[in-house]
Amino acid sequence: MTKRRYNLAVIRYRGTLLLLNRIKPPFAGLWNGIGGKTETDETPISGMQRELFEETGLQTNQYTLQNAGWIDWHIDGETIAPIDIFLVDILPTVQLPLYPVGMREGVLQLFEPEWAQAADNQGIVADLQAILPTILSGQLNRYDTDFHADQMIFFEAIPITEPREGEEAL
C-alpha cells in the first residue's frame, strides 16, 4: 500500500466546526482543519487519531471518524503529497473547553459552518473552504488542488467510486 503523508479532519460539534488558526506555514494566520503528517508506522486512521489527540486532546471514544476522500495537493504543478480527509463528529455528550484555546499549532475555535463556507471569507484556507460543502453533505471525493504562493489556482472535485490503484479502501 502506498503510504499517504498527510491527514486533515473536518470536525463537527453540535452544529459547529472546530477549526485551527495556524501559527506556522503553510497557511499561517488562516483557519484550517486539524491534521498533520501520517507517520510511516501508522495507518491513515491511526495517524488521524493521533493528530486529533495531540491537537485537541480528544480521545477515540469521544468522536466518530469516517473517510471523506483525499486531496492531491500540488504547488506550482508539482505533487507535494496526498492528504487523507476525515469527517469527525464529536459526540454531543462530550463537554469541550471554552474556546478560543491556544495550543502548540495555533488557536482552536468553534465556528458556524456558514461562516467557514462564505464566499467572501478570506480567513480560511482555500481548499478547505472549497471542500466543505461536499464533505459536510457526506459525498466521497478526490480533490485535485494546485497552489501558487499560498493561493489556490486550481480546484477540481472528482467522485470516488473505488480506491486508488495499489491502495486499499480506508
C-alpha positions in Angstrom: 0.0 0.0 0.0 1.3 3.5 -0.9 1.7 5.5 2.3 -0.1 8.8 2.4 1.8 11.6 4.0 -0.8 14.0 5.5 -4.2 14.0 7.0 -6.9 16.6 7.6 -10.1 16.4 9.8 -13.3 18.4 9.3 -14.6 18.4 12.9 -18.2 18.9 13.8 -19.6 19.6 17.2 -23.2 20.4 18.0 -23.8 22.1 14.6 -20.4 24.0 14.6 -17.0 23.4 13.1 -13.8 23.2 15.2 -11.1 25.0 13.3 -7.4 25.8 13.9 -5.8 29.2 13.2 -2.3 28.1 12.3 0.8 29.9 13.6 3.2 28.1 11.3 3.4 27.7 7.5 1.9 26.6 5.3 -1.1 29.0 5.7 0.0 30.7 8.9 -2.8 33.0 10.1 -5.6 31.2 8.3 -8.2 28.9 9.7 -7.9 25.2 8.8 -9.0 21.8 9.9 -6.9 19.7 12.3 -4.3 17.4 10.8 -0.6 16.7 10.1 1.7 14.1 8.8 1.0 10.4 8.9 4.0 8.6 10.3 5.5 5.6 8.4 4.3 3.1 11.0 0.7 4.4 11.0 -2.4 3.7 9.0 -4.3 6.8 7.7 -6.9 6.2 10.5 -4.4 5.8 13.4 -2.4 8.8 12.1 -5.6 10.9 12.2 -6.5 9.7 15.6 -3.0 10.6 16.9 -3.3 14.1 15.4 -6.7 14.6 16.9 -5.4 13.7 20.3 -2.3 15.8 20.0 -4.0 18.9 18.8 -7.4 18.8 20.6 -7.0 16.3 23.4 -9.9 14.2 22.1 -9.9 10.5 22.9 -11.1 8.0 20.3 -14.2 7.2 22.4 -15.3 10.9 22.2 -15.9 11.0 18.4 -16.8 9.1 15.3 -14.4 9.2 12.3 -15.3 8.5 8.7 -13.3 8.6 5.4 -14.2 11.7 3.4 -11.8 11.2 0.5 -8.4 12.8 -0.2 -6.8 15.8 -1.7 -4.0 15.5 -4.3 -2.0 18.6 -3.2 0.2 20.4 -5.7 2.3 23.6 -5.6 3.1 25.1 -8.9 2.1 21.9 -10.7 4.5 19.8 -8.5 2.9 17.0 -6.4 3.5 17.6 -2.7 1.5 14.8 -1.2 -1.9 13.3 -0.9 -3.9 14.4 2.1 -6.4 12.0 3.6 -9.6 13.7 4.7 -11.8 12.6 7.5 -15.2 13.8 8.8 -15.1 13.8 12.6 -18.3 14.1 14.7 -17.6 14.8 18.3 -20.3 13.1 20.4 -22.8 15.6 21.8 -22.3 14.3 25.3 -18.6 15.5 25.3 -18.0 18.8 27.1 -15.4 20.8 25.2 -13.4 23.6 26.8 -14.5 27.2 26.4 -13.0 28.4 23.1 -10.8 30.0 21.9 -8.0 27.8 23.2 -4.3 28.3 22.4 -2.1 25.2 21.7 1.2 24.4 20.0 -0.1 24.7 16.5 -2.2 27.8 17.0 -5.7 28.7 18.3 -8.7 26.4 18.3 -12.2 28.0 17.8 -15.7 26.8 17.0 -17.5 28.5 14.0 -20.8 28.2 12.3 -20.4 26.2 9.0 -22.0 29.2 7.1 -19.1 31.4 8.2 -16.5 28.9 7.0 -18.2 28.5 3.6 -19.0 32.2 2.9 -17.6 33.1 -0.5 -16.2 36.4 0.8 -14.3 34.8 3.8 -10.6 35.4 3.1 -9.6 33.9 6.5 -9.9 30.2 5.8 -7.5 28.0 3.8 -8.9 28.0 0.2 -9.0 24.2 -0.3 -10.7 23.6 3.0 -13.3 26.2 2.1 -13.8 24.6 -1.3 -14.3 21.0 0.0 -16.5 21.8 3.0 -19.9 21.7 1.1 -19.3 18.2 -0.2 -17.6 16.9 2.9 -20.5 18.1 5.1 -23.0 16.6 2.8 -21.4 13.2 3.0 -20.1 12.9 -0.5 -16.8 11.0 -1.1 -14.5 12.8 -3.5 -10.9 13.1 -4.6 -9.9 16.7 -4.8 -7.1 18.0 -7.1 -5.6 21.3 -5.9 -2.8 23.4 -7.1 -1.3 26.4 -5.2 1.0 29.3 -6.1 2.3 31.4 -3.2 -0.5 30.1 -0.8 -3.1 31.0 -3.4 -5.2 28.2 -4.9 -5.0 28.4 -8.6 -6.8 25.1 -9.5 -9.5 23.0 -7.8 -11.4 20.0 -9.1 -13.7 17.5 -7.2 -13.9 14.0 -8.7 -16.4 11.5 -7.2 -14.6 8.4 -5.8 -16.0 5.1 -7.0 -13.1 2.9 -6.0 -9.7 3.1 -4.1 -6.7 4.5 -6.0 -4.6 1.9 -7.9 -2.4 0.0 -5.5 -4.3 1.2 -2.4 -6.9 -0.4 -0.2 -10.0 1.4 0.8 -9.8 3.2 4.2 
